[in-house]
């Protein structure tokens, strides 16, 4: 956490970091937002993929990405769930997907 805070302070000249879940970020905004785990299996969650119910997962990512007033960073890195390794970028990360969501608003 200390190195992350130092990175944010160096990068943006701002002090303080707010850690939040996507659910609790609804209705809030920050100048700089970093969304982590934008990896297939995390966003969208493997459980929802298996149920073929990923629409809500897409809405949650949309909420997370629209919290940024100035800068948005999406971080994708391999993750493990038990013995399974997920390493692909989330299926939701494309200009086309976000244009489709914006058209609904």
C-alpha positions, 0 to 999 in steps of 0.5 A: 500500500505504501508503494502504491500511495507513493506512486499516486503522489508522484504521478498526480501530485495528490495525497491520499488514496481511496480504495473502493469496491465497484459497488460502493463507488456508485454515485461518486467521482474522483479525478483519477481512477484505477480499476484493477483485475480487468481480467476475464474470470474476475471481470466478468466473474467466472461464476457469472460466465458459467451462468451465462449472466454477464450483463450485470458484470458489464454494467458494474464495469461501466459504473467503475469506468465512469467514476473518473473525471480526468484519468482512467487506468485499467489494470489487467494481470493474470490471476488464479482461482484455485488451480485455474489461471486466467490471463486474458483481458476482460471481454468488456474492454473494447470501444465498441462495448462502451459505445453500446452502453453509452447509447443506452444512457 
